[in-house]
């Protein structure tokens, strides 16, 4: 969770302050506990399909932070060799992070296929997909959720309801009282989870993953959260009411979890600081690694269009 | 080589069946392919032989059919998905052109997407504007995708087998009008490589390139032209992505004249792409302008006599050749 926070703060700095990074980048600040809790509860070889807001998913699914940073810099040392960029940073099949799409909603039918493949192979692995509240108004969402429920696929669907699809509030976009309700109408188990509480996400995922693994039953987890910044790194999010922002900042998942660890005496202040320093160092090293690399030579990129 | 006579549909079914026997990861999914045996009976009997897990009927959800095929491929399967009409491809265009086609590239070579999307176009079967379209050129703008268009039973089988074995996403476009036509197919195992055009008839005076159903019309035209003392070389492109432009260039170097025939609206079609490529690479060999034989830039009319006039045929190929030769 902390590494995601520090990674994203660094990314923001590299874009806004230092001007070293360019292009669209969608920060995961405020949503860290969802990817963290979910990935911890999943098995390392479970397969995930995520989105363009994927830095957090990548890091939580064990994509090395230096490869992620190099990918943002467009270097050949990035996990996608600099050909994917921020929006596809969570593509790293070595750790089961098999896909990240930049088209809203499109990952859901793909995850249906992944789940079907795993089920057909009688694999013990399951599939999980992450998407935002905006995705639930696309056709792909409905077609995909229907298939997942209809075929009883071993799939977990994490809807990260961060209250805004770009600048459009979920209340202006979703007709039903909740998104989970929509999924329930397709006949699948649903849970509404406090997405700012990593322990709650972990526990919910654990239960859902067991149901998927043992009984091949999907679960839809609507995780209520808030993006602390705007849609993309350049968006200041000024369309949001100040009181709303303030209310959610009090529920900052990283700060509240840190407080919990200290209050419950699970970690001492020194231990927390130590983790903090080590994590910050890892991020600084990642930036150094990224800056040392170079982009692929242009005459080589054609080799990546088709598999031989 | 021992040969047998098969219809185009039977040849396709043989390819599916043989590949399903060869590789347990090959599975079929699509609308009406199982219990109903396929709208055009290409998948007849396969549900009985392989069961509902490997021949999977789906709801009417084209985006999810194509998306599921992408996901199956990522999970290590070899899906062959069917989209009933080519007109329905825009519904799953994102999955095909923006997801499947780009995955290999934007993952820096980490991903492989071995999937086949079978579809067919029904021009000439009185299916009207929304069930007859032939729009292969749209997919020329999706690097990462391969596009195969068999023109006879032999290639229907060989190209489908190659497509299923290919590690890339392949759009496989069948001609609905050809399903019941017969042709020779080898008894023994064979695969027709993707990206290699076929010279169907040798000739010296003019090169006639056909796409899908129009290959047969070009051959019929060539036969009639022979009687008039004109020797036409007929080439079947077989795949437009990759496009075997070299075979066409070699032919044009000898004949100096080129006609391209395809069931598309003329504007921006496969013929336009071939024509531009030849102009760029073999302009000095041309003795006359390139002519495209295609449909007018209009939607497809239902009325059977109007549809017949709308469609290019052997006669329109003959006219194009005669125009080129000034005869």
Interface residues (C-beta under 8 A of the other chain):
Chain A: X47 X49 X78 X79 X80 X81 X82 X83 X84 X85 X88 X91 X92 X93 X94 X98 X99 X101 X103 X106 X108 X109 X110 X111 X112 X113 X114 X115 X116 X117 X118 X120 X121 X127 X139 X140 X143 X144 X146 X147 X150 X301 X303 X304 X305 X306 X307 X308
Chain B: X27 X53 X58 X59 X61 X63 X64 X66 X67 X68 X69 X70 X71 X72 X73 X74 X75 X76 X77 X79 X94 X95 X98 X99 X103 X104 X105 X106 X107 X108 X109 X110 X111 X112 X113 X114 X143 X144 X146 X167 X168
